[in-house]
């Protein structure tokens, strides 16, 4: 699966598009950065785990997990909130 992130990093409100292409979860950010993550959906909600990575401009981003909500039947989602461990 390919997950297209609408910015160079994730945040509440950020658009996300899912594309079914192959195994695993390839995250592609709009600055061209790619990472291997994990996505699971359950109906209208999903969870996206993003590993630590570095943006194209060199900013280091820590690993985070996000709750997503579906906004269309075409693979469109939006990040709703960060899921904090513990």
PDB file of N, CA, C and O in Angstrom, chain B, residues numbered from 101:
ATOM      1  N   UNK B 101       0.847  -1.178   0.000  1.00  0.00           N
ATOM      2  CA  UNK B 101       0.000   0.000   0.000  1.00  0.00           C
ATOM      3  C   UNK B 101       0.888   1.234   0.000  1.00  0.00           C
ATOM      4  O   UNK B 101       1.920   1.262   0.670  1.00  0.00           O
ATOM      5  N   UNK B 102       0.494   2.236  -0.738  1.00  0.00           N
ATOM      6  CA  UNK B 102       1.185   3.517  -0.728  1.00  0.00           C
ATOM      7  C   UNK B 102       0.279   4.526  -0.023  1.00  0.00           C
ATOM      8  O   UNK B 102      -0.910   4.632  -0.325  1.00  0.00           O
ATOM      9  N   UNK B 103       0.862   5.259   0.918  1.00  0.00           N
ATOM     10  CA  UNK B 103       0.140   6.284   1.661  1.00  0.00           C
ATOM     11  C   UNK B 103       0.763   7.624   1.299  1.00  0.00           C
ATOM     12  O   UNK B 103       1.946   7.849   1.552  1.00  0.00           O
ATOM     13  N   UNK B 104      -0.025   8.511   0.708  1.00  0.00           N
ATOM     14  CA  UNK B 104       0.447   9.836   0.322  1.00  0.00           C
ATOM     15  C   UNK B 104       0.064  10.833   1.405  1.00  0.00           C
ATOM     16  O   UNK B 104      -1.120  11.046   1.666  1.00  0.00           O
ATOM     17  N   UNK B 105       1.066  11.444   2.037  1.00  0.00           N
ATOM     18  CA  UNK B 105       0.855  12.427   3.103  1.00  0.00           C
ATOM     19  C   UNK B 105       0.890  13.811   2.463  1.00  0.00           C
ATOM     20  O   UNK B 105       1.800  14.115   1.692  1.00  0.00           O
ATOM     21  N   UNK B 106      -0.094  14.651   2.776  1.00  0.00           N
ATOM     22  CA  UNK B 106      -0.241  15.949   2.130  1.00  0.00           C
ATOM     23  C   UNK B 106       0.729  17.025   2.566  1.00  0.00           C
ATOM     24  O   UNK B 106       0.550  18.181   2.184  1.00  0.00           O
ATOM     25  N   UNK B 107       1.757  16.702   3.353  1.00  0.00           N
ATOM     26  CA  UNK B 107       2.742  17.682   3.792  1.00  0.00           C
ATOM     27  C   UNK B 107       4.048  16.931   4.061  1.00  0.00           C
ATOM     28  O   UNK B 107       4.136  15.726   3.829  1.00  0.00           O
ATOM     29  N   UNK B 108       5.064  17.653   4.553  1.00  0.00           N
ATOM     30  CA  UNK B 108       6.354  17.021   4.852  1.00  0.00           C
ATOM     31  C   UNK B 108       6.349  16.309   6.199  1.00  0.00           C
ATOM     32  O   UNK B 108       7.316  15.632   6.548  1.00  0.00           O
ATOM     33  N   UNK B 109       5.264  16.459   6.955  1.00  0.00           N
ATOM     34  CA  UNK B 109       5.111  15.824   8.254  1.00  0.00           C
ATOM     35  C   UNK B 109       3.621  15.698   8.566  1.00  0.00           C
ATOM     36  O   UNK B 109       2.794  16.324   7.903  1.00  0.00           O
ATOM     37  N   UNK B 110       3.282  14.905   9.554  1.00  0.00           N
ATOM     38  CA  UNK B 110       1.883  14.683   9.936  1.00  0.00           C
ATOM     39  C   UNK B 110       1.469  15.625  11.059  1.00  0.00           C
ATOM     40  O   UNK B 110       2.289  16.014  11.891  1.00  0.00           O
ATOM     41  N   UNK B 111       0.192  15.986  11.075  1.00  0.00           N
ATOM     42  CA  UNK B 111      -0.401  16.839  12.100  1.00  0.00           C
ATOM     43  C   UNK B 111      -1.914  16.733  11.976  1.00  0.00           C
ATOM     44  O   UNK B 111      -2.409  16.344  10.918  1.00  0.00           O
ATOM     45  N   UNK B 112      -2.671  17.070  13.031  1.00  0.00           N
ATOM     46  CA  UNK B 112      -4.130  17.020  12.925  1.00  0.00           C
ATOM     47  C   UNK B 112      -4.628  17.914  11.790  1.00  0.00           C
ATOM     48  O   UNK B 112      -4.252  19.081  11.688  1.00  0.00           O
ATOM     49  N   UNK B 113      -5.477  17.345  10.945  1.00  0.00           N
ATOM     50  CA  UNK B 113      -6.023  18.061   9.799  1.00  0.00           C
ATOM     51  C   UNK B 113      -5.290  17.779   8.495  1.00  0.00           C
ATOM     52  O   UNK B 113      -5.792  18.117   7.423  1.00  0.00           O
ATOM     53  N   UNK B 114      -4.120  17.171   8.566  1.00  0.00           N
ATOM     54  CA  UNK B 114      -3.327  16.888   7.375  1.00  0.00           C
ATOM     55  C   UNK B 114      -4.050  15.852   6.497  1.00  0.00           C
ATOM     56  O   UNK B 114      -4.506  14.828   7.008  1.00  0.00           O
ATOM     57  N   UNK B 115      -4.159  16.106   5.187  1.00  0.00           N
ATOM     58  CA  UNK B 115      -4.792  15.134   4.297  1.00  0.00           C
ATOM     59  C   UNK B 115      -3.881  13.946   4.019  1.00  0.00           C
ATOM     60  O   UNK B 115      -2.662  14.085   3.926  1.00  0.00           O
ATOM     61  N   UNK B 116      -4.500  12.772   3.888  1.00  0.00           N
ATOM     62  CA  UNK B 116      -3.790  11.525   3.615  1.00  0.00           C
ATOM     63  C   UNK B 116      -4.583  10.768   2.555  1.00  0.00           C
ATOM     64  O   UNK B 116      -5.809  10.692   2.632  1.00  0.00           O
ATOM     65  N   UNK B 117      -3.892  10.211   1.571  1.00  0.00           N
ATOM     66  CA  UNK B 117      -4.551   9.434   0.526  1.00  0.00           C
ATOM     67  C   UNK B 117      -3.947   8.037   0.488  1.00  0.00           C
ATOM     68  O   UNK B 117      -2.726   7.883   0.479  1.00  0.00           O
ATOM     69  N   UNK B 118      -4.796   7.031   0.464  1.00  0.00           N
ATOM     70  CA  UNK B 118      -4.351   5.638   0.409  1.00  0.00           C
ATOM     71  C   UNK B 118      -4.422   5.140  -1.024  1.00  0.00           C
ATOM     72  O   UNK B 118      -5.394   5.386  -1.738  1.00  0.00           O
ATOM     73  N   UNK B 119      -3.377   4.437  -1.429  1.00  0.00           N
ATOM     74  CA  UNK B 119      -3.335   3.785  -2.734  1.00  0.00           C
ATOM     75  C   UNK B 119      -2.942   2.331  -2.508  1.00  0.00           C
ATOM     76  O   UNK B 119      -1.927   2.056  -1.868  1.00  0.00           O
ATOM     77  N   UNK B 120      -3.718   1.416  -3.017  1.00  0.00           N
ATOM     78  CA  UNK B 120      -3.402  -0.006  -2.873  1.00  0.00           C
ATOM     79  C   UNK B 120      -2.400  -0.403  -3.947  1.00  0.00           C
ATOM     80  O   UNK B 120      -2.774  -0.639  -5.095  1.00  0.00           O
ATOM     81  N   UNK B 121      -1.142  -0.477  -3.577  1.00  0.00           N
ATOM     82  CA  UNK B 121      -0.081  -0.837  -4.505  1.00  0.00           C
ATOM     83  C   UNK B 121       0.946  -1.690  -3.784  1.00  0.00           C
ATOM     84  O   UNK B 121       1.859  -1.147  -3.161  1.00  0.00           O
ATOM     85  N   UNK B 122       0.827  -2.988  -3.849  1.00  0.00           N
ATOM     86  CA  UNK B 122       1.837  -3.866  -3.286  1.00  0.00           C
ATOM     87  C   UNK B 122       1.687  -4.118  -1.800  1.00  0.00           C
ATOM     88  O   UNK B 122       0.707  -3.714  -1.174  1.00  0.00           O
ATOM     89  N   UNK B 123       2.696  -4.803  -1.245  1.00  0.00           N
ATOM     90  CA  UNK B 123       2.682  -5.179   0.162  1.00  0.00           C
ATOM     91  C   UNK B 123       3.375  -4.122   1.011  1.00  0.00           C
ATOM     92  O   UNK B 123       4.117  -3.285   0.497  1.00  0.00           O
ATOM     93  N   UNK B 124       3.126  -4.171   2.310  1.00  0.00           N
ATOM     94  CA  UNK B 124       3.741  -3.205   3.210  1.00  0.00           C
ATOM     95  C   UNK B 124       3.057  -1.857   3.102  1.00  0.00           C
ATOM     96  O   UNK B 124       2.087  -1.702   2.359  1.00  0.00           O
ATOM     97  N   UNK B 125       3.560  -0.890   3.839  1.00  0.00           N
ATOM     98  CA  UNK B 125       2.991   0.456   3.813  1.00  0.00           C
ATOM     99  C   UNK B 125       4.110   1.451   3.546  1.00  0.00           C
ATOM    100  O   UNK B 125       4.910   1.754   4.431  1.00  0.00           O
ATOM    101  N   UNK B 126       4.159   1.953   2.327  1.00  0.00           N
ATOM    102  CA  UNK B 126       5.143   2.954   1.938  1.00  0.00           C
ATOM    103  C   UNK B 126       4.528   4.331   2.138  1.00  0.00           C
ATOM    104  O   UNK B 126       3.502   4.654   1.538  1.00  0.00           O
ATOM    105  N   UNK B 127       5.159   5.143   2.985  1.00  0.00           N
ATOM    106  CA  UNK B 127       4.689   6.506   3.236  1.00  0.00           C
ATOM    107  C   UNK B 127       5.460   7.444   2.320  1.00  0.00           C
ATOM    108  O   UNK B 127       6.691   7.437   2.311  1.00  0.00           O
ATOM    109  N   UNK B 128       4.741   8.250   1.555  1.00  0.00           N
ATOM    110  CA  UNK B 128       5.376   9.236   0.689  1.00  0.00           C
ATOM    111  C   UNK B 128       4.869  10.623   1.073  1.00  0.00           C
ATOM    112  O   UNK B 128       3.685  10.924   0.924  1.00  0.00           O
ATOM    113  N   UNK B 129       5.778  11.463   1.568  1.00  0.00           N
ATOM    114  CA  UNK B 129       5.428  12.822   1.975  1.00  0.00           C
ATOM    115  C   UNK B 129       5.533  13.744   0.779  1.00  0.00           C
ATOM    116  O   UNK B 129       6.228  13.425  -0.186  1.00  0.00           O
ATOM    117  N   UNK B 130       4.850  14.897   0.822  1.00  0.00           N
ATOM    118  CA  UNK B 130       4.811  15.750  -0.364  1.00  0.00           C
ATOM    119  C   UNK B 130       6.131  16.447  -0.676  1.00  0.00           C
ATOM    120  O   UNK B 130       6.242  17.113  -1.705  1.00  0.00           O
ATOM    121  N   UNK B 131       7.142  16.306   0.199  1.00  0.00           N
ATOM    122  CA  UNK B 131       8.469  16.861  -0.111  1.00  0.00           C
ATOM    123  C   UNK B 131       9.374  15.808  -0.769  1.00  0.00           C
ATOM    124  O   UNK B 131      10.552  16.066  -1.016  1.00  0.00           O
ATOM    125  N   UNK B 132       8.816  14.620  -1.050  1.00  0.00           N
ATOM    126  CA  UNK B 132       9.571  13.565  -1.695  1.00  0.00           C
ATOM    127  C   UNK B 132      10.183  12.559  -0.744  1.00  0.00           C
ATOM    128  O   UNK B 132      10.723  11.547  -1.189  1.00  0.00           O
ATOM    129  N   UNK B 133      10.113  12.811   0.557  1.00  0.00           N
ATOM    130  CA  UNK B 133      10.637  11.886   1.551  1.00  0.00           C
ATOM    131  C   UNK B 133       9.761  10.634   1.586  1.00  0.00           C
ATOM    132  O   UNK B 133       8.539  10.718   1.461  1.00  0.00           O
ATOM    133  N   UNK B 134      10.394   9.477   1.757  1.00  0.00           N
ATOM    134  CA  UNK B 134       9.650   8.230   1.887  1.00  0.00           C
ATOM    135  C   UNK B 134      10.096   7.498   3.152  1.00  0.00           C
ATOM    136  O   UNK B 134      11.226   7.658   3.615  1.00  0.00           O
ATOM    137  N   UNK B 135       9.193   6.699   3.695  1.00  0.00           N
ATOM    138  CA  UNK B 135       9.477   5.903   4.888  1.00  0.00           C
ATOM    139  C   UNK B 135       8.568   4.686   4.862  1.00  0.00           C
ATOM    140  O   UNK B 135       7.550   4.685   4.170  1.00  0.00           O
ATOM    141  N   UNK B 136       8.925   3.659   5.605  1.00  0.00           N
ATOM    142  CA  UNK B 136       8.066   2.487   5.759  1.00  0.00           C
ATOM    143  C   UNK B 136       7.299   2.616   7.059  1.00  0.00           C
ATOM    144  O   UNK B 136       7.899   2.735   8.127  1.00  0.00           O
ATOM    145  N   UNK B 137       5.983   2.593   6.978  1.00  0.00           N
ATOM    146  CA  UNK B 137       5.154   2.734   8.162  1.00  0.00           C
ATOM    147  C   UNK B 137       4.174   1.597   8.272  1.00  0.00           C
ATOM    148  O   UNK B 137       4.413   0.509   7.748  1.00  0.00           O
ATOM    149  N   UNK B 138       3.062   1.842   8.957  1.00  0.00           N
ATOM    150  CA  UNK B 138       2.044   0.823   9.153  1.00  0.00           C
ATOM    151  C   UNK B 138       0.684   1.501   9.207  1.00  0.00           C
ATOM    152  O   UNK B 138       0.512   2.505   9.898  1.00  0.00           O
ATOM    153  N   UNK B 139      -0.288   0.948   8.475  1.00  0.00           N
ATOM    154  CA  UNK B 139      -1.642   1.498   8.469  1.00  0.00           C
ATOM    155  C   UNK B 139      -2.644   0.371   8.652  1.00  0.00           C
ATOM    156  O   UNK B 139      -2.551  -0.676   8.011  1.00  0.00           O
ATOM    157  N   UNK B 140      -3.627   0.610   9.559  1.00  0.00           N
ATOM    158  CA  UNK B 140      -4.720  -0.331   9.771  1.00  0.00           C
ATOM    159  C   UNK B 140      -6.018   0.463   9.808  1.00  0.00           C
ATOM    160  O   UNK B 140      -6.116   1.481  10.494  1.00  0.00           O
ATOM    161  N   UNK B 141      -7.013  -0.011   9.064  1.00  0.00           N
ATOM    162  CA  UNK B 141      -8.315   0.650   9.043  1.00  0.00           C
ATOM    163  C   UNK B 141      -9.374  -0.264   9.631  1.00  0.00           C
ATOM    164  O   UNK B 141      -9.307  -1.487   9.508  1.00  0.00           O
ATOM    165  N   UNK B 142     -10.357   0.360  10.276  1.00  0.00           N
ATOM    166  CA  UNK B 142     -11.514  -0.338  10.802  1.00  0.00           C
ATOM    167  C   UNK B 142     -12.725   0.521  10.492  1.00  0.00           C
ATOM    168  O   UNK B 142     -13.114   1.372  11.292  1.00  0.00           O
ATOM    169  N   UNK B 143     -13.319   0.298   9.332  1.00  0.00           N
ATOM    170  CA  UNK B 143     -14.466   1.095   8.917  1.00  0.00           C
ATOM    171  C   UNK B 143     -14.061   2.512   8.555  1.00  0.00           C
ATOM    172  O   UNK B 143     -13.281   2.729   7.628  1.00  0.00           O
ATOM    173  N   UNK B 144     -14.594   3.468   9.292  1.00  0.00           N
ATOM    174  CA  UNK B 144     -14.360   4.880   9.001  1.00  0.00           C
ATOM    175  C   UNK B 144     -13.160   5.468   9.727  1.00  0.00           C
ATOM    176  O   UNK B 144     -12.843   6.643   9.543  1.00  0.00           O
ATOM    177  N   UNK B 145     -12.487   4.665  10.554  1.00  0.00           N
ATOM    178  CA  UNK B 145     -11.312   5.154  11.278  1.00  0.00           C
ATOM    179  C   UNK B 145     -10.111   4.278  10.975  1.00  0.00           C
ATOM    180  O   UNK B 145     -10.247   3.107  10.621  1.00  0.00           O
ATOM    181  N   UNK B 146      -8.938   4.866  11.121  1.00  0.00           N
ATOM    182  CA  UNK B 146      -7.718   4.123  10.885  1.00  0.00           C
ATOM    183  C   UNK B 146      -6.616   4.600  11.816  1.00  0.00           C
ATOM    184  O   UNK B 146      -6.736   5.643  12.459  1.00  0.00           O
ATOM    185  N   UNK B 147      -5.545   3.825  11.877  1.00  0.00           N
ATOM    186  CA  UNK B 147      -4.375   4.162  12.679  1.00  0.00           C
ATOM    187  C   UNK B 147      -3.159   4.102  11.765  1.00  0.00           C
ATOM    188  O   UNK B 147      -2.948   3.111  11.066  1.00  0.00           O
ATOM    189  N   UNK B 148      -2.363   5.162  11.774  1.00  0.00           N
ATOM    190  CA  UNK B 148      -1.163   5.266  10.955  1.00  0.00           C
ATOM    191  C   UNK B 148       0.046   5.422  11.864  1.00  0.00           C
ATOM    192  O   UNK B 148       0.148   6.397  12.609  1.00  0.00           O
ATOM    193  N   UNK B 149       0.965   4.458  11.804  1.00  0.00           N
ATOM    194  CA  UNK B 149       2.213   4.521  12.569  1.00  0.00           C
ATOM    195  C   UNK B 149       3.312   5.007  11.637  1.00  0.00           C
ATOM    196  O   UNK B 149       3.588   4.386  10.611  1.00  0.00           O
ATOM    197  N   UNK B 150       3.931   6.111  11.998  1.00  0.00           N
ATOM    198  CA  UNK B 150       4.988   6.723  11.195  1.00  0.00           C
ATOM    199  C   UNK B 150       6.297   6.608  11.966  1.00  0.00           C
ATOM    200  O   UNK B 150       6.387   7.080  13.100  1.00  0.00           O
ATOM    201  N   UNK B 151       7.320   5.982  11.365  1.00  0.00           N
ATOM    202  CA  UNK B 151       8.599   5.852  12.063  1.00  0.00           C
ATOM    203  C   UNK B 151       9.343   7.187  12.097  1.00  0.00           C
ATOM    204  O   UNK B 151       8.941   8.140  11.429  1.00  0.00           O
ATOM    205  N   UNK B 152      10.409   7.254  12.860  1.00  0.00           N
ATOM    206  CA  UNK B 152      11.262   8.448  12.842  1.00  0.00           C
ATOM    207  C   UNK B 152      11.860   8.581  11.440  1.00  0.00           C
ATOM    208  O   UNK B 152      12.234   7.584  10.823  1.00  0.00           O
ATOM    209  N   UNK B 153      11.948   9.810  10.945  1.00  0.00           N
ATOM    210  CA  UNK B 153      12.508  10.065   9.621  1.00  0.00           C
ATOM    211  C   UNK B 153      13.023  11.488   9.565  1.00  0.00           C
ATOM    212  O   UNK B 153      12.857  12.252  10.516  1.00  0.00           O
ATOM    213  N   UNK B 154      13.640  11.845   8.466  1.00  0.00           N
ATOM    214  CA  UNK B 154      14.156  13.190   8.255  1.00  0.00           C
ATOM    215  C   UNK B 154      13.509  13.772   7.006  1.00  0.00           C
ATOM    216  O   UNK B 154      13.493  13.129   5.956  1.00  0.00           O
ATOM    217  N   UNK B 155      12.973  14.994   7.113  1.00  0.00           N
ATOM    218  CA  UNK B 155      12.347  15.635   5.965  1.00  0.00           C
ATOM    219  C   UNK B 155      13.411  15.992   4.927  1.00  0.00           C
ATOM    220  O   UNK B 155      14.609  15.920   5.201  1.00  0.00           O
ATOM    221  N   UNK B 156      12.963  16.372   3.750  1.00  0.00           N
ATOM    222  CA  UNK B 156      13.889  16.763   2.684  1.00  0.00           C
ATOM    223  C   UNK B 156      14.733  17.967   3.090  1.00  0.00           C
ATOM    224  O   UNK B 156      15.847  18.129   2.590  1.00  0.00           O
ATOM    225  N   UNK B 157      14.230  18.814   3.985  1.00  0.00           N
ATOM    226  CA  UNK B 157      14.979  19.983   4.463  1.00  0.00           C
ATOM    227  C   UNK B 157      15.891  19.662   5.638  1.00  0.00           C
ATOM    228  O   UNK B 157      16.575  20.545   6.155  1.00  0.00           O
ATOM    229  N   UNK B 158      15.902  18.382   6.066  1.00  0.00           N
ATOM    230  CA  UNK B 158      16.795  17.967   7.136  1.00  0.00           C
ATOM    231  C   UNK B 158      16.217  18.010   8.534  1.00  0.00           C
ATOM    232  O   UNK B 158      16.950  17.795   9.500  1.00  0.00           O
ATOM    233  N   UNK B 159      14.922  18.282   8.679  1.00  0.00           N
ATOM    234  CA  UNK B 159      14.310  18.304  10.004  1.00  0.00           C
ATOM    235  C   UNK B 159      14.046  16.878  10.471  1.00  0.00           C
ATOM    236  O   UNK B 159      13.425  16.094   9.753  1.00  0.00           O
ATOM    237  N   UNK B 160      14.511  16.542  11.658  1.00  0.00           N
ATOM    238  CA  UNK B 160      14.300  15.211  12.212  1.00  0.00           C
ATOM    239  C   UNK B 160      12.920  15.144  12.866  1.00  0.00           C
ATOM    240  O   UNK B 160      12.566  15.981  13.695  1.00  0.00           O
ATOM    241  N   UNK B 161      12.153  14.128  12.472  1.00  0.00           N
ATOM    242  CA  UNK B 161      10.807  13.934  12.992  1.00  0.00           C
ATOM    243  C   UNK B 161      10.796  12.632  13.794  1.00  0.00           C
ATOM    244  O   UNK B 161      11.222  11.589  13.296  1.00  0.00           O
ATOM    245  N   UNK B 162      10.312  12.694  15.030  1.00  0.00           N
ATOM    246  CA  UNK B 162      10.229  11.503  15.878  1.00  0.00           C
ATOM    247  C   UNK B 162       9.100  10.587  15.408  1.00  0.00           C
ATOM    248  O   UNK B 162       8.161  11.031  14.747  1.00  0.00           O
ATOM    249  N   UNK B 163       9.202   9.320  15.752  1.00  0.00           N
ATOM    250  CA  UNK B 163       8.147   8.352  15.447  1.00  0.00           C
ATOM    251  C   UNK B 163       6.872   8.757  16.186  1.00  0.00           C
ATOM    252  O   UNK B 163       6.914   9.159  17.349  1.00  0.00           O
ATOM    253  N   UNK B 164       5.743   8.643  15.493  1.00  0.00           N
ATOM    254  CA  UNK B 164       4.451   8.989  16.093  1.00  0.00           C
ATOM    255  C   UNK B 164       3.380   8.086  15.508  1.00  0.00           C
ATOM    256  O   UNK B 164       3.541   7.524  14.425  1.00  0.00           O
ATOM    257  N   UNK B 165       2.289   7.957  16.240  1.00  0.00           N
ATOM    258  CA  UNK B 165       1.135   7.201  15.775  1.00  0.00           C
ATOM    259  C   UNK B 165      -0.064   8.142  15.747  1.00  0.00           C
ATOM    260  O   UNK B 165      -0.265   8.941  16.661  1.00  0.00           O
ATOM    261  N   UNK B 166      -0.862   8.031  14.673  1.00  0.00           N
ATOM    262  CA  UNK B 166      -1.959   8.961  14.423  1.00  0.00           C
ATOM    263  C   UNK B 166      -3.277   8.231  14.206  1.00  0.00           C
ATOM    264  O   UNK B 166      -3.306   7.145  13.628  1.00  0.00           O
ATOM    265  N   UNK B 167      -4.366   8.835  14.674  1.00  0.00           N
ATOM    266  CA  UNK B 167      -5.721   8.348  14.387  1.00  0.00           C
ATOM    267  C   UNK B 167      -6.239   9.128  13.177  1.00  0.00           C
ATOM    268  O   UNK B 167      -6.153  10.355  13.129  1.00  0.00           O
ATOM    269  N   UNK B 168      -6.777   8.391  12.204  1.00  0.00           N
ATOM    270  CA  UNK B 168      -7.281   8.990  10.980  1.00  0.00           C
ATOM    271  C   UNK B 168      -8.773   8.771  10.848  1.00  0.00           C
ATOM    272  O   UNK B 168      -9.322   7.820  11.405  1.00  0.00           O
ATOM    273  N   UNK B 169      -9.429   9.654  10.109  1.00  0.00           N
ATOM    274  CA  UNK B 169     -10.841   9.498   9.789  1.00  0.00           C
ATOM    275  C   UNK B 169     -11.025   9.556   8.283  1.00  0.00           C
ATOM    276  O   UNK B 169     -10.417  10.389   7.611  1.00  0.00           O
ATOM    277  N   UNK B 170     -11.860   8.674   7.751  1.00  0.00           N
ATOM    278  CA  UNK B 170     -12.127   8.634   6.316  1.00  0.00           C
ATOM    279  C   UNK B 170     -12.968   9.857   5.930  1.00  0.00           C
ATOM    280  O   UNK B 170     -13.911  10.215   6.635  1.00  0.00           O
ATOM    281  N   UNK B 171     -12.619  10.491   4.808  1.00  0.00           N
ATOM    282  CA  UNK B 171     -13.390  11.644   4.349  1.00  0.00           C
ATOM    283  C   UNK B 171     -13.970  11.429   2.955  1.00  0.00           C
ATOM    284  O   UNK B 171     -14.592  12.336   2.401  1.00  0.00           O
ATOM    285  N   UNK B 172     -13.781  10.264   2.391  1.00  0.00           N
ATOM    286  CA  UNK B 172     -14.342   9.973   1.075  1.00  0.00           C
ATOM    287  C   UNK B 172     -14.172   8.511   0.730  1.00  0.00           C
ATOM    288  O   UNK B 172     -13.439   7.782   1.399  1.00  0.00           O
ATOM    289  N   UNK B 173     -14.854   8.089  -0.319  1.00  0.00           N
ATOM    290  CA  UNK B 173     -14.758   6.699  -0.763  1.00  0.00           C
ATOM    291  C   UNK B 173     -13.621   6.491  -1.750  1.00  0.00           C
ATOM    292  O   UNK B 173     -13.451   5.393  -2.280  1.00  0.00           O
ATOM    293  N   UNK B 174     -12.845   7.533  -2.001  1.00  0.00           N
ATOM    294  CA  UNK B 174     -11.779   7.469  -3.003  1.00  0.00           C
ATOM    295  C   UNK B 174     -10.394   7.281  -2.377  1.00  0.00           C
ATOM    296  O   UNK B 174      -9.386   7.516  -3.044  1.00  0.00           O
ATOM    297  N   UNK B 175     -10.326   6.863  -1.111  1.00  0.00           N
ATOM    298  CA  UNK B 175      -9.041   6.696  -0.439  1.00  0.00           C
ATOM    299  C   UNK B 175      -8.601   7.923   0.325  1.00  0.00           C
ATOM    300  O   UNK B 175      -7.473   7.979   0.813  1.00  0.00           O
ATOM    301  N   UNK B 176      -9.484   8.918   0.438  1.00  0.00           N
ATOM    302  CA  UNK B 176      -9.151  10.152   1.151  1.00  0.00           C
ATOM    303  C   UNK B 176      -9.410  10.008   2.647  1.00  0.00           C
ATOM    304  O   UNK B 176     -10.470   9.551   3.073  1.00  0.00           O
ATOM    305  N   UNK B 177      -8.408  10.414   3.432  1.00  0.00           N
ATOM    306  CA  UNK B 177      -8.485  10.393   4.882  1.00  0.00           C
ATOM    307  C   UNK B 177      -7.953  11.722   5.400  1.00  0.00           C
ATOM    308  O   UNK B 177      -7.369  12.501   4.646  1.00  0.00           O
ATOM    309  N   UNK B 178      -8.154  11.976   6.668  1.00  0.00           N
ATOM    310  CA  UNK B 178      -7.602  13.161   7.323  1.00  0.00           C
ATOM    311  C   UNK B 178      -7.115  12.742   8.702  1.00  0.00           C
ATOM    312  O   UNK B 178      -7.774  11.967   9.394  1.00  0.00           O
ATOM    313  N   UNK B 179      -5.956  13.258   9.095  1.00  0.00           N
ATOM    314  CA  UNK B 179      -5.441  12.961  10.429  1.00  0.00           C
ATOM    315  C   UNK B 179      -6.307  13.684  11.457  1.00  0.00           C
ATOM    316  O   UNK B 179      -6.524  14.893  11.371  1.00  0.00           O
ATOM    317  N   UNK B 180      -6.794  12.918  12.431  1.00  0.00           N
ATOM    318  CA  UNK B 180      -7.659  13.485  13.465  1.00  0.00           C
ATOM    319  C   UNK B 180      -6.875  13.882  14.712  1.00  0.00           C
ATOM    320  O   UNK B 180      -7.071  14.973  15.246  1.00  0.00           O
ATOM    321  N   UNK B 181      -5.993  13.005  15.176  1.00  0.00           N
ATOM    322  CA  UNK B 181      -5.285  13.270  16.430  1.00  0.00           C
ATOM    323  C   UNK B 181      -4.092  12.327  16.569  1.00  0.00           C
ATOM    324  O   UNK B 181      -4.032  11.265  15.949  1.00  0.00           O
ATOM    325  N   UNK B 182      -3.160  12.747  17.392  1.00  0.00           N
ATOM    326  CA  UNK B 182      -2.023  11.888  17.713  1.00  0.00           C
ATOM    327  C   UNK B 182      -2.435  10.912  18.806  1.00  0.00           C
ATOM    328  O   UNK B 182      -3.179  11.269  19.720  1.00  0.00           O
ATOM    329  N   UNK B 183      -1.956   9.698  18.709  1.00  0.00           N
ATOM    330  CA  UNK B 183      -2.174   8.694  19.737  1.00  0.00           C
ATOM    331  C   UNK B 183      -0.908   8.637  20.574  1.00  0.00           C
ATOM    332  O   UNK B 183       0.170   8.323  20.070  1.00  0.00           O
ATOM    333  N   UNK B 184      -1.047   8.940  21.846  1.00  0.00           N
ATOM    334  CA  UNK B 184       0.107   8.949  22.737  1.00  0.00           C
ATOM    335  C   UNK B 184       0.251   7.582  23.404  1.00  0.00           C
ATOM    336  O   UNK B 184      -0.749   6.970  23.781  1.00  0.00           O
ATOM    337  N   UNK B 185       1.480   7.100  23.551  1.00  0.00           N
ATOM    338  CA  UNK B 185       1.682   5.805  24.205  1.00  0.00           C
ATOM    339  C   UNK B 185       1.301   5.878  25.683  1.00  0.00           C
ATOM    340  O   UNK B 185       1.361   6.932  26.316  1.00  0.00           O
ATOM    341  N   UNK B 186       0.903   4.701  26.214  1.00  0.00           N
ATOM    342  CA  UNK B 186       0.619   4.596  27.646  1.00  0.00           C
ATOM    343  C   UNK B 186      -0.716   5.081  27.943  1.00  0.00           C
ATOM    344  O   UNK B 186      -1.133   5.071  29.102  1.00  0.00           O
TER     345      UNK B 186
END
